[in-house]
């Protein structure tokens, strides 16, 4: 493998790690009041469960516009407030939530 390829792959890995790290911060600031990550309860669904049930794109879509998507996601009403988060923050929090269950791909039904 060439040095250029190794450097490129390393940079990609750092970008992903940064997204998860930044996503954890977005979670702590905006989501942790209602959503746990350790099955400790809360008003909203635990994000370990969300990680099993939703794709990163679905998580991002819902985080950006919960009132416009709650029916699409199977809810009869919406209790989640609209957060003023950037597209990057929505992407990062989706990366973080997705990272909570890294082995879930093995368990998904096809």
ROMI-739259 format. One record per residue: residue number from 1; residue in three letters; chain; x, y, z of N, C-alpha, C in turn. Coordinates in Angstrom, 2 decimals. Layout:
<atoms>
atom rolum NUM | dokol ala | tinu A | n.x X | n.y Y | n.z Z | ca.x X | ca.y Y | ca.z Z | c.x X | c.y Y | c.z Z
...
</atoms>
This chain:
<atoms>
atom rolum 1 | dokol unk | tinu A | n.x 0.85 | n.y -1.17 | n.z 0.00 | ca.x 0.00 | ca.y 0.00 | ca.z 0.00 | c.x 0.90 | c.y 1.23 | c.z 0.00
atom rolum 2 | dokol unk | tinu A | n.x 0.52 | n.y 2.20 | n.z -0.80 | ca.x 1.34 | ca.y 3.40 | ca.z -0.92 | c.x 1.18 | c.y 4.31 | c.z 0.30
atom rolum 3 | dokol unk | tinu A | n.x 2.17 | n.y 5.17 | n.z 0.49 | ca.x 2.11 | ca.y 6.13 | ca.z 1.60 | c.x 0.92 | c.y 7.06 | c.z 1.45
atom rolum 4 | dokol unk | tinu A | n.x 0.64 | n.y 7.44 | n.z 0.21 | ca.x -0.47 | ca.y 8.35 | ca.z -0.05 | c.x -1.80 | c.y 7.70 | c.z 0.37
atom rolum 5 | dokol unk | tinu A | n.x -1.96 | n.y 6.43 | n.z 0.07 | ca.x -3.16 | ca.y 5.70 | ca.z 0.43 | c.x -3.29 | c.y 5.57 | c.z 1.94
atom rolum 6 | dokol unk | tinu A | n.x -2.20 | n.y 5.30 | n.z 2.62 | ca.x -2.21 | ca.y 5.18 | ca.z 4.08 | c.x -2.59 | c.y 6.51 | c.z 4.72
atom rolum 7 | dokol unk | tinu A | n.x -2.03 | n.y 7.59 | n.z 4.22 | ca.x -2.35 | ca.y 8.92 | ca.z 4.75 | c.x -3.83 | c.y 9.24 | c.z 4.52
atom rolum 8 | dokol unk | tinu A | n.x -4.34 | n.y 8.94 | n.z 3.33 | ca.x -5.75 | ca.y 9.20 | ca.z 3.02 | c.x -6.66 | c.y 8.40 | c.z 3.94
atom rolum 9 | dokol unk | tinu A | n.x -6.37 | n.y 7.12 | n.z 4.12 | ca.x -7.19 | ca.y 6.29 | ca.z 5.00 | c.x -7.13 | c.y 6.77 | c.z 6.44
atom rolum 10 | dokol unk | tinu A | n.x -5.97 | n.y 7.20 | n.z 6.88 | ca.x -5.82 | ca.y 7.72 | ca.z 8.24 | c.x -6.65 | c.y 8.98 | c.z 8.43
atom rolum 11 | dokol unk | tinu A | n.x -6.63 | n.y 9.85 | n.z 7.44 | ca.x -7.42 | ca.y 11.08 | ca.z 7.52 | c.x -8.91 | c.y 10.78 | c.z 7.57
atom rolum 12 | dokol unk | tinu A | n.x -9.34 | n.y 9.81 | n.z 6.78 | ca.x -10.76 | ca.y 9.42 | ca.z 6.79 | c.x -11.16 | c.y 8.88 | c.z 8.16
atom rolum 13 | dokol unk | tinu A | n.x -10.31 | n.y 8.07 | n.z 8.75 | ca.x -10.58 | ca.y 7.52 | ca.z 10.08 | c.x -10.69 | c.y 8.64 | c.z 11.11
atom rolum 14 | dokol unk | tinu A | n.x -9.82 | n.y 9.62 | n.z 11.04 | ca.x -9.88 | ca.y 10.74 | ca.z 11.97 | c.x -11.15 | c.y 11.55 | c.z 11.79
atom rolum 15 | dokol unk | tinu A | n.x -11.59 | n.y 11.72 | n.z 10.55 | ca.x -12.84 | ca.y 12.45 | ca.z 10.29 | c.x -14.02 | c.y 11.74 | c.z 10.92
atom rolum 16 | dokol unk | tinu A | n.x -14.08 | n.y 10.41 | n.z 10.78 | ca.x -15.17 | ca.y 9.65 | ca.z 11.38 | c.x -15.13 | c.y 9.75 | c.z 12.90
atom rolum 17 | dokol unk | tinu A | n.x -13.94 | n.y 9.62 | n.z 13.47 | ca.x -13.80 | ca.y 9.72 | ca.z 14.91 | c.x -14.26 | c.y 11.09 | c.z 15.39
atom rolum 18 | dokol unk | tinu A | n.x -13.89 | n.y 12.12 | n.z 14.66 | ca.x -14.31 | ca.y 13.47 | ca.z 15.02 | c.x -15.81 | c.y 13.62 | c.z 14.98
atom rolum 19 | dokol unk | tinu A | n.x -16.45 | n.y 13.00 | n.z 14.00 | ca.x -17.90 | ca.y 13.07 | ca.z 13.90 | c.x -18.56 | c.y 12.44 | c.z 15.11
atom rolum 20 | dokol unk | tinu A | n.x -18.07 | n.y 11.28 | n.z 15.53 | ca.x -18.63 | ca.y 10.61 | ca.z 16.71 | c.x -18.39 | c.y 11.45 | c.z 17.96
atom rolum 21 | dokol unk | tinu A | n.x -17.19 | n.y 11.98 | n.z 18.10 | ca.x -16.86 | ca.y 12.81 | ca.z 19.26 | c.x -17.73 | c.y 14.06 | c.z 19.29
atom rolum 22 | dokol unk | tinu A | n.x -17.84 | n.y 14.73 | n.z 18.15 | ca.x -18.69 | ca.y 15.93 | ca.z 18.08 | c.x -20.15 | c.y 15.56 | c.z 18.30
atom rolum 23 | dokol unk | tinu A | n.x -20.55 | n.y 14.41 | n.z 17.78 | ca.x -21.93 | ca.y 13.95 | ca.z 17.96 | c.x -22.27 | c.y 13.70 | c.z 19.42
atom rolum 24 | dokol unk | tinu A | n.x -21.30 | n.y 13.20 | n.z 20.17 | ca.x -21.52 | ca.y 12.99 | ca.z 21.61 | c.x -21.78 | c.y 14.33 | c.z 22.28
atom rolum 25 | dokol unk | tinu A | n.x -21.05 | n.y 15.36 | n.z 21.88 | ca.x -21.26 | ca.y 16.69 | ca.z 22.45 | c.x -22.65 | c.y 17.21 | c.z 22.08
atom rolum 26 | dokol unk | tinu A | n.x -23.05 | n.y 17.03 | n.z 20.83 | ca.x -24.40 | ca.y 17.45 | ca.z 20.39 | c.x -25.44 | c.y 16.72 | c.z 21.22
atom rolum 27 | dokol unk | tinu A | n.x -25.25 | n.y 15.41 | n.z 21.42 | ca.x -26.16 | ca.y 14.61 | ca.z 22.25 | c.x -26.24 | c.y 15.18 | c.z 23.66
atom rolum 28 | dokol unk | tinu A | n.x -25.11 | n.y 15.43 | n.z 24.27 | ca.x -25.08 | ca.y 15.92 | ca.z 25.65 | c.x -25.78 | c.y 17.26 | c.z 25.80
atom rolum 29 | dokol unk | tinu A | n.x -25.64 | n.y 18.13 | n.z 24.81 | ca.x -26.22 | ca.y 19.47 | ca.z 24.87 | c.x -27.72 | c.y 19.46 | c.z 24.54
atom rolum 30 | dokol unk | tinu A | n.x -28.10 | n.y 18.66 | n.z 23.54 | ca.x -29.47 | ca.y 18.75 | ca.z 23.02 | c.x -30.39 | c.y 17.57 | c.z 23.35
atom rolum 31 | dokol unk | tinu A | n.x -29.84 | n.y 16.39 | n.z 23.54 | ca.x -30.66 | ca.y 15.18 | ca.z 23.59 | c.x -30.72 | c.y 14.50 | c.z 24.95
atom rolum 32 | dokol unk | tinu A | n.x -29.67 | n.y 14.64 | n.z 25.74 | ca.x -29.52 | ca.y 13.85 | ca.z 26.97 | c.x -30.62 | c.y 14.11 | c.z 28.01
atom rolum 33 | dokol unk | tinu A | n.x -31.29 | n.y 15.24 | n.z 27.95 | ca.x -32.36 | ca.y 15.49 | ca.z 28.91 | c.x -33.53 | c.y 14.53 | c.z 28.75
atom rolum 34 | dokol unk | tinu A | n.x -33.72 | n.y 14.01 | n.z 27.54 | ca.x -34.85 | ca.y 13.12 | ca.z 27.28 | c.x -34.45 | c.y 11.71 | c.z 26.85
atom rolum 35 | dokol unk | tinu A | n.x -33.28 | n.y 11.55 | n.z 26.25 | ca.x -32.85 | ca.y 10.26 | ca.z 25.70 | c.x -31.61 | c.y 9.76 | c.z 26.44
atom rolum 36 | dokol unk | tinu A | n.x -31.73 | n.y 8.58 | n.z 27.05 | ca.x -30.55 | ca.y 7.99 | ca.z 27.68 | c.x -29.78 | c.y 7.17 | c.z 26.65
atom rolum 37 | dokol unk | tinu A | n.x -28.59 | n.y 6.77 | n.z 27.04 | ca.x -27.80 | ca.y 5.86 | ca.z 26.20 | c.x -27.41 | c.y 4.62 | c.z 26.99
atom rolum 38 | dokol unk | tinu A | n.x -27.96 | n.y 4.49 | n.z 28.18 | ca.x -27.60 | ca.y 3.37 | ca.z 29.04 | c.x -28.83 | c.y 2.69 | c.z 29.65
atom rolum 39 | dokol unk | tinu A | n.x -29.94 | n.y 2.81 | n.z 28.97 | ca.x -31.21 | ca.y 2.20 | ca.z 29.39 | c.x -31.63 | c.y 2.67 | c.z 30.78
atom rolum 40 | dokol unk | tinu A | n.x -31.34 | n.y 3.92 | n.z 31.11 | ca.x -31.70 | ca.y 4.45 | ca.z 32.43 | c.x -33.02 | c.y 5.20 | c.z 32.41
atom rolum 41 | dokol unk | tinu A | n.x -33.71 | n.y 5.19 | n.z 31.29 | ca.x -35.02 | ca.y 5.84 | ca.z 31.23 | c.x -34.94 | c.y 7.26 | c.z 30.70
atom rolum 42 | dokol unk | tinu A | n.x -36.08 | n.y 7.83 | n.z 30.56 | ca.x -36.20 | ca.y 9.18 | ca.z 30.05 | c.x -37.48 | c.y 9.30 | c.z 29.25
atom rolum 43 | dokol unk | tinu A | n.x -37.82 | n.y 10.50 | n.z 28.91 | ca.x -39.06 | ca.y 10.74 | ca.z 28.16 | c.x -39.00 | c.y 10.13 | c.z 26.76
atom rolum 44 | dokol unk | tinu A | n.x -37.83 | n.y 10.20 | n.z 26.13 | ca.x -37.67 | ca.y 9.67 | ca.z 24.78 | c.x -37.04 | c.y 8.29 | c.z 24.79
atom rolum 45 | dokol unk | tinu A | n.x -37.07 | n.y 7.66 | n.z 23.62 | ca.x -36.51 | ca.y 6.32 | ca.z 23.47 | c.x -35.00 | c.y 6.33 | c.z 23.69
atom rolum 46 | dokol unk | tinu A | n.x -34.50 | n.y 5.30 | n.z 24.37 | ca.x -33.07 | ca.y 5.16 | ca.z 24.60 | c.x -32.35 | c.y 5.06 | c.z 23.26
atom rolum 47 | dokol unk | tinu A | n.x -31.24 | n.y 5.75 | n.z 23.12 | ca.x -30.54 | ca.y 5.79 | ca.z 21.83 | c.x -29.86 | c.y 4.48 | c.z 21.47
atom rolum 48 | dokol unk | tinu A | n.x -29.65 | n.y 3.57 | n.z 22.43 | ca.x -29.19 | ca.y 2.23 | ca.z 22.07 | c.x -30.25 | c.y 1.53 | c.z 21.22
atom rolum 49 | dokol unk | tinu A | n.x -31.51 | n.y 1.72 | n.z 21.58 | ca.x -32.60 | ca.y 1.13 | ca.z 20.79 | c.x -32.75 | c.y 1.82 | c.z 19.44
atom rolum 50 | dokol unk | tinu A | n.x -32.63 | n.y 3.14 | n.z 19.45 | ca.x -32.71 | ca.y 3.89 | ca.z 18.19 | c.x -31.61 | c.y 3.41 | c.z 17.25
atom rolum 51 | dokol unk | tinu A | n.x -30.43 | n.y 3.15 | n.z 17.79 | ca.x -29.31 | ca.y 2.69 | ca.z 16.98 | c.x -29.63 | c.y 1.38 | c.z 16.27
atom rolum 52 | dokol unk | tinu A | n.x -30.38 | n.y 0.49 | n.z 16.93 | ca.x -30.78 | ca.y -0.77 | ca.z 16.31 | c.x -31.84 | c.y -0.57 | c.z 15.23
atom rolum 53 | dokol unk | tinu A | n.x -32.75 | n.y 0.35 | n.z 15.47 | ca.x -33.94 | ca.y 0.48 | ca.z 14.63 | c.x -33.81 | c.y 1.44 | c.z 13.46
atom rolum 54 | dokol unk | tinu A | n.x -32.89 | n.y 2.36 | n.z 13.52 | ca.x -32.81 | ca.y 3.42 | ca.z 12.50 | c.x -31.44 | c.y 3.48 | c.z 11.85
atom rolum 55 | dokol unk | tinu A | n.x -31.46 | n.y 3.91 | n.z 10.59 | ca.x -30.20 | ca.y 4.17 | ca.z 9.89 | c.x -29.69 | c.y 5.55 | c.z 10.28
atom rolum 56 | dokol unk | tinu A | n.x -28.43 | n.y 5.81 | n.z 9.96 | ca.x -27.87 | ca.y 7.14 | ca.z 10.24 | c.x -28.67 | c.y 8.22 | c.z 9.53
atom rolum 57 | dokol unk | tinu A | n.x -29.05 | n.y 7.96 | n.z 8.30 | ca.x -29.81 | ca.y 8.96 | ca.z 7.54 | c.x -31.18 | c.y 9.22 | c.z 8.18
atom rolum 58 | dokol unk | tinu A | n.x -31.84 | n.y 8.18 | n.z 8.66 | ca.x -33.13 | ca.y 8.36 | ca.z 9.34 | c.x -32.96 | c.y 9.17 | c.z 10.62
atom rolum 59 | dokol unk | tinu A | n.x -31.92 | n.y 8.88 | n.z 11.38 | ca.x -31.67 | ca.y 9.62 | ca.z 12.61 | c.x -31.42 | c.y 11.10 | c.z 12.30
atom rolum 60 | dokol unk | tinu A | n.x -30.62 | n.y 11.36 | n.z 11.30 | ca.x -30.32 | ca.y 12.74 | ca.z 10.91 | c.x -31.59 | c.y 13.46 | c.z 10.47
atom rolum 61 | dokol unk | tinu A | n.x -32.39 | n.y 12.81 | n.z 9.64 | ca.x -33.63 | ca.y 13.41 | ca.z 9.15 | c.x -34.56 | c.y 13.76 | c.z 10.29
atom rolum 62 | dokol unk | tinu A | n.x -34.72 | n.y 12.84 | n.z 11.21 | ca.x -35.62 | ca.y 13.09 | ca.z 12.34 | c.x -35.08 | c.y 14.18 | c.z 13.26
atom rolum 63 | dokol unk | tinu A | n.x -33.79 | n.y 14.18 | n.z 13.51 | ca.x -33.19 | ca.y 15.21 | ca.z 14.38 | c.x -33.37 | c.y 16.60 | c.z 13.80
atom rolum 64 | dokol unk | tinu A | n.x -33.33 | n.y 16.70 | n.z 12.49 | ca.x -33.45 | ca.y 18.01 | ca.z 11.85 | c.x -34.89 | c.y 18.51 | c.z 11.76
atom rolum 65 | dokol unk | tinu A | n.x -35.86 | n.y 17.59 | n.z 11.72 | ca.x -37.25 | ca.y 18.01 | ca.z 11.55 | c.x -38.20 | c.y 17.01 | c.z 12.19
atom rolum 66 | dokol unk | tinu A | n.x -38.24 | n.y 16.94 | n.z 13.51 | ca.x -39.10 | ca.y 15.95 | ca.z 14.16 | c.x -40.59 | c.y 16.18 | c.z 13.91
atom rolum 67 | dokol unk | tinu A | n.x -41.03 | n.y 17.43 | n.z 13.90 | ca.x -42.46 | ca.y 17.68 | ca.z 13.69 | c.x -42.91 | c.y 17.36 | c.z 12.28
atom rolum 68 | dokol unk | tinu A | n.x -42.00 | n.y 17.37 | n.z 11.32 | ca.x -42.35 | ca.y 17.02 | ca.z 9.95 | c.x -42.18 | c.y 15.55 | c.z 9.62
atom rolum 69 | dokol unk | tinu A | n.x -41.61 | n.y 14.78 | n.z 10.54 | ca.x -41.31 | ca.y 13.38 | ca.z 10.25 | c.x -41.90 | c.y 12.37 | c.z 11.22
atom rolum 70 | dokol unk | tinu A | n.x -42.58 | n.y 12.80 | n.z 12.28 | ca.x -42.99 | ca.y 11.84 | ca.z 13.30 | c.x -43.92 | c.y 10.77 | c.z 12.75
atom rolum 71 | dokol unk | tinu A | n.x -44.83 | n.y 11.11 | n.z 11.85 | ca.x -45.74 | ca.y 10.11 | ca.z 11.28 | c.x -44.98 | c.y 9.11 | c.z 10.40
atom rolum 72 | dokol unk | tinu A | n.x -44.03 | n.y 9.62 | n.z 9.63 | ca.x -43.21 | ca.y 8.76 | ca.z 8.77 | c.x -42.47 | c.y 7.71 | c.z 9.59
atom rolum 73 | dokol unk | tinu A | n.x -42.13 | n.y 8.06 | n.z 10.83 | ca.x -41.38 | ca.y 7.15 | ca.z 11.70 | c.x -42.29 | c.y 6.32 | c.z 12.60
atom rolum 74 | dokol unk | tinu A | n.x -43.60 | n.y 6.40 | n.z 12.38 | ca.x -44.54 | ca.y 5.54 | ca.z 13.09 | c.x -45.09 | c.y 6.06 | c.z 14.40
atom rolum 75 | dokol unk | tinu A | n.x -44.91 | n.y 7.35 | n.z 14.68 | ca.x -45.43 | ca.y 7.92 | ca.z 15.91 | c.x -46.75 | c.y 8.62 | c.z 15.63
atom rolum 76 | dokol unk | tinu A | n.x -47.67 | n.y 8.57 | n.z 16.60 | ca.x -48.97 | ca.y 9.23 | ca.z 16.41 | c.x -48.93 | c.y 10.70 | c.z 16.79
atom rolum 77 | dokol unk | tinu A | n.x -47.92 | n.y 11.10 | n.z 17.54 | ca.x -47.74 | ca.y 12.51 | ca.z 17.89 | c.x -46.25 | c.y 12.78 | c.z 18.08
atom rolum 78 | dokol unk | tinu A | n.x -45.93 | n.y 14.05 | n.z 18.19 | ca.x -44.52 | ca.y 14.43 | ca.z 18.33 | c.x -44.32 | c.y 15.17 | c.z 19.64
atom rolum 79 | dokol unk | tinu A | n.x -43.41 | n.y 14.69 | n.z 20.47 | ca.x -43.06 | ca.y 15.36 | ca.z 21.72 | c.x -41.68 | c.y 15.99 | c.z 21.63
atom rolum 80 | dokol unk | tinu A | n.x -40.94 | n.y 15.70 | n.z 20.55 | ca.x -39.57 | ca.y 16.20 | ca.z 20.45 | c.x -39.56 | c.y 17.64 | c.z 19.93
atom rolum 81 | dokol unk | tinu A | n.x -38.86 | n.y 18.52 | n.z 20.64 | ca.x -38.78 | ca.y 19.90 | ca.z 20.18 | c.x -37.88 | c.y 20.03 | c.z 18.95
atom rolum 82 | dokol unk | tinu A | n.x -38.06 | n.y 21.13 | n.z 18.26 | ca.x -37.19 | ca.y 21.45 | ca.z 17.12 | c.x -35.93 | c.y 22.09 | c.z 17.66
atom rolum 83 | dokol unk | tinu A | n.x -34.78 | n.y 21.48 | n.z 17.36 | ca.x -33.51 | ca.y 22.04 | ca.z 17.81 | c.x -32.88 | c.y 22.82 | c.z 16.67
atom rolum 84 | dokol unk | tinu A | n.x -32.20 | n.y 23.88 | n.z 17.03 | ca.x -31.50 | ca.y 24.69 | ca.z 16.05 | c.x -30.09 | c.y 24.13 | c.z 15.88
atom rolum 85 | dokol unk | tinu A | n.x -29.99 | n.y 23.00 | n.z 15.15 | ca.x -28.69 | ca.y 22.38 | ca.z 14.93 | c.x -28.35 | c.y 22.48 | c.z 13.44
atom rolum 86 | dokol unk | tinu A | n.x -27.08 | n.y 22.54 | n.z 13.17 | ca.x -26.62 | ca.y 22.62 | ca.z 11.79 | c.x -26.70 | c.y 21.25 | c.z 11.13
atom rolum 87 | dokol unk | tinu A | n.x -26.55 | n.y 21.22 | n.z 9.83 | ca.x -26.52 | ca.y 19.97 | ca.z 9.10 | c.x -25.37 | c.y 19.09 | c.z 9.59
atom rolum 88 | dokol unk | tinu A | n.x -24.22 | n.y 19.71 | n.z 9.85 | ca.x -23.06 | ca.y 18.97 | ca.z 10.35 | c.x -23.34 | c.y 18.38 | c.z 11.73
atom rolum 89 | dokol unk | tinu A | n.x -23.98 | n.y 19.14 | n.z 12.61 | ca.x -24.31 | ca.y 18.64 | ca.z 13.95 | c.x -25.30 | c.y 17.48 | c.z 13.86
atom rolum 90 | dokol unk | tinu A | n.x -26.28 | n.y 17.57 | n.z 12.96 | ca.x -27.23 | ca.y 16.48 | ca.z 12.76 | c.x -26.51 | c.y 15.23 | c.z 12.26
atom rolum 91 | dokol unk | tinu A | n.x -25.57 | n.y 15.42 | n.z 11.34 | ca.x -24.76 | ca.y 14.30 | ca.z 10.84 | c.x -23.94 | c.y 13.69 | c.z 11.97
atom rolum 92 | dokol unk | tinu A | n.x -23.32 | n.y 14.54 | n.z 12.77 | ca.x -22.46 | ca.y 14.06 | ca.z 13.85 | c.x -23.25 | c.y 13.30 | c.z 14.92
atom rolum 93 | dokol unk | tinu A | n.x -24.41 | n.y 13.82 | n.z 15.30 | ca.x -25.20 | ca.y 13.11 | ca.z 16.31 | c.x -25.70 | c.y 11.78 | c.z 15.76
atom rolum 94 | dokol unk | tinu A | n.x -26.02 | n.y 11.73 | n.z 14.48 | ca.x -26.41 | ca.y 10.46 | ca.z 13.86 | c.x -25.23 | c.y 9.47 | c.z 13.88
atom rolum 95 | dokol unk | tinu A | n.x -24.03 | n.y 9.96 | n.z 13.62 | ca.x -22.83 | ca.y 9.11 | ca.z 13.69 | c.x -22.64 | c.y 8.58 | c.z 15.11
atom rolum 96 | dokol unk | tinu A | n.x -22.83 | n.y 9.45 | n.z 16.09 | ca.x -22.67 | ca.y 9.04 | ca.z 17.48 | c.x -23.69 | c.y 7.98 | c.z 17.87
atom rolum 97 | dokol unk | tinu A | n.x -24.95 | n.y 8.23 | n.z 17.56 | ca.x -26.00 | ca.y 7.27 | ca.z 17.91 | c.x -25.75 | c.y 5.94 | c.z 17.21
atom rolum 98 | dokol unk | tinu A | n.x -25.38 | n.y 6.00 | n.z 15.94 | ca.x -25.09 | ca.y 4.78 | ca.z 15.19 | c.x -23.92 | c.y 4.01 | c.z 15.80
atom rolum 99 | dokol unk | tinu A | n.x -22.96 | n.y 4.72 | n.z 16.37 | ca.x -21.77 | ca.y 4.07 | ca.z 16.94 | c.x -22.07 | c.y 3.31 | c.z 18.23
atom rolum 100 | dokol unk | tinu A | n.x -23.22 | n.y 3.55 | n.z 18.84 | ca.x -23.54 | ca.y 2.90 | ca.z 20.11 | c.x -23.68 | c.y 1.39 | c.z 19.97
atom rolum 101 | dokol unk | tinu A | n.x -24.05 | n.y 0.93 | n.z 18.80 | ca.x -24.24 | ca.y -0.50 | ca.z 18.56 | c.x -23.47 | c.y -0.91 | c.z 17.31
atom rolum 102 | dokol unk | tinu A | n.x -22.16 | n.y -1.00 | n.z 17.39 | ca.x -21.36 | ca.y -1.28 | ca.z 16.19 | c.x -21.59 | c.y -2.65 | c.z 15.58
atom rolum 103 | dokol unk | tinu A | n.x -22.12 | n.y -3.59 | n.z 16.33 | ca.x -22.32 | ca.y -4.93 | ca.z 15.80 | c.x -23.72 | c.y -5.15 | c.z 15.27
atom rolum 104 | dokol unk | tinu A | n.x -24.55 | n.y -4.14 | n.z 15.25 | ca.x -25.95 | ca.y -4.30 | ca.z 14.86 | c.x -26.13 | c.y -4.84 | c.z 13.45
atom rolum 105 | dokol unk | tinu A | n.x -25.19 | n.y -4.58 | n.z 12.56 | ca.x -25.33 | ca.y -5.05 | ca.z 11.19 | c.x -25.41 | c.y -6.57 | c.z 11.14
atom rolum 106 | dokol unk | tinu A | n.x -24.79 | n.y -7.24 | n.z 12.09 | ca.x -24.85 | ca.y -8.70 | ca.z 12.13 | c.x -26.25 | c.y -9.17 | c.z 12.50
atom rolum 107 | dokol unk | tinu A | n.x -26.97 | n.y -8.34 | n.z 13.24 | ca.x -28.26 | ca.y -8.75 | ca.z 13.78 | c.x -29.45 | c.y -8.35 | c.z 12.93
atom rolum 108 | dokol unk | tinu A | n.x -29.26 | n.y -7.48 | n.z 11.96 | ca.x -30.38 | ca.y -6.99 | ca.z 11.15 | c.x -30.95 | c.y -8.10 | c.z 10.29
atom rolum 109 | dokol unk | tinu A | n.x -32.26 | n.y -8.07 | n.z 10.16 | ca.x -32.94 | ca.y -9.02 | ca.z 9.28 | c.x -32.80 | c.y -8.53 | c.z 7.85
atom rolum 110 | dokol unk | tinu A | n.x -32.63 | n.y -9.45 | n.z 6.94 | ca.x -32.50 | ca.y -9.07 | ca.z 5.52 | c.x -33.74 | c.y -9.41 | c.z 4.76
</atoms>
